[in-house]
Amino acid sequence: MKKIIVLVFLFLPYLCFSQGFDLKHYYDFSQNFDGWACAEYIDTLDEDELKYSKVYLEYMVCEFEEKEFTILNKIAKQNTWLLQKAMNEWEYKEGEIYIVACTSSANAEEGILFFLIINEQKTFDWIALYFSESDLEKFDNPFSED
């Protein structure tokens, strides 16, 4: 599991802002919701790892807070709706890990990132953080030749 967390930290900013995410436009005129989102499969936890999914997410929260990211504890209805739309593109199952990006436009320089671990009955544990292009400075470039 630690390898997954390390990979997420190394490649997250490049996935978000170097066209790594294939954002899809969603809208619901009846609710006046409009936005862009994408869900990306990361890996699958085995049965033993799944027992500790909340611990893994708490570890990720600590790591993000250490890098001074804004962790979100409440999510607006439109972002919850976007999250659900993006996840409906997948036939997800227990133990799978996803990153979901939600933004207001295809060229947005900020948005919300969700980290999800699918639990039994297709519910999920999650953390969410606000992310902007300026947050790239908080990461070391895994592609640099230093």
N, C-alpha and C positions, 0 to 999 in steps of 0.2 A: 504494500500500500504506500509506503514512503516513496517508492519510485514514481508512483502516479502523482503524488503531491509535488515532488521535485519537477517532474515534467510540466505540470500545470503552471508552476511558478516560472519556469524558464520560457515557455512558449506562449503563455497567455497574452502578453501584450502584442505579440507579433500576429497571433491569430485574430485579434480584435481589430488591429489598425493597419494591417498590410493585406487586406482583402482576403484573409484566411477564412473568415466566416462567410457563408453564402446566405446573406440575409434575404428573407422573403417578406413581401408586403402583405399585411393583414388589415382588414377593416370590417367594422360592424356598424353600419349606419344607424341601426335602431338604438345602439348604446352610445353612438358618437365616439367610438374607439377607432384609432388609426395608429399604426406603428409597424416597425420592422423587427423581425426576430429570427433566430436560428438556434437550433439545438445540435450539438455535436457529441457523439458517443466518445467516451474516453477509454473505459476499460470495464471489466466485470470483477466484482469481489467474490471470493469463494465464501462458502457457508460460514467458516470461522471468522473471516474478516467482516462479514456483514453484521455480526453480533456487535462489532465495535464501530459501526458507521457514525454514530453520534460523536464518539471520541475523535475520529478522523476529522469530522467537520469542525469540532471545537479546536483541534490543532490548527486547522487552516485559518480559522477566525483569529487565533493568536498570531499566526504568521502575517496575516494581512494587517492586523492592527499594529504590529511591530513596524511595518512598512508605511504606516499612517494612511491606510485606505479607510474610506467610510463604509462601515458595515451597516447594512439596513436591517432593522428588526420588523418594520412594517412595510408592506408593499401596497401601492395604489392599485385599485381595481383594474385599471387598464393594463398595468404591468403583469398582474396575475393572469388576466385574459391572454396577453401576448405569450406568456410562459406556457399556458395550456395549449395555445394554437401551435407553437413550435414543437412541443412534446407530442402532439397528435400526429406529427409527421413520422413518428417512430412507432414500432411495435416493441415497446420496451418491456423488460422483465426484471424480476427481483435480482438485486445485486449489481445492476448496471449503474455506471456513473456517467453523468452528462454535464456539459457546460452549456448554458443557454444565455445568449446575448439578446437584449431588448433595447431598442433605440427609437427615437422619434422620426428618424429619416435614414435613408440608405447611406448618406454621407456624414452622419452625425459624428462628432468628435467626443461624445460622451454617451453613457448609457448605464444599464444595470446588467451585471453578470450574476447568474445563478449557478451554484454548484449543487447538483442533485445526486442523491443515492436512492435508487428505487428500492422500496421495502415490499413486504408481502402485501397482497391485494392492490398492487400498483399505486400505493401511496408513496410519498418520498420525504426524506429528511433533506433539508436545504440550508444553504447560507446564501446571502445576496450582498453584493457590494456595488457601490457607485464607482464607475470607472471612466476616466477621461484620457484623452491623448497625452495630456501633460503628465499622467501617471507613469508613462514609459520611463521617465527618469529614475523611477524607484527600482527598476530592474537592471540587472547586468545583461548585456547583449550576449546571448549564447552563440551568436554568429561572428562575434568579433575575433580578431586574430591575436589578441593580447595574451 
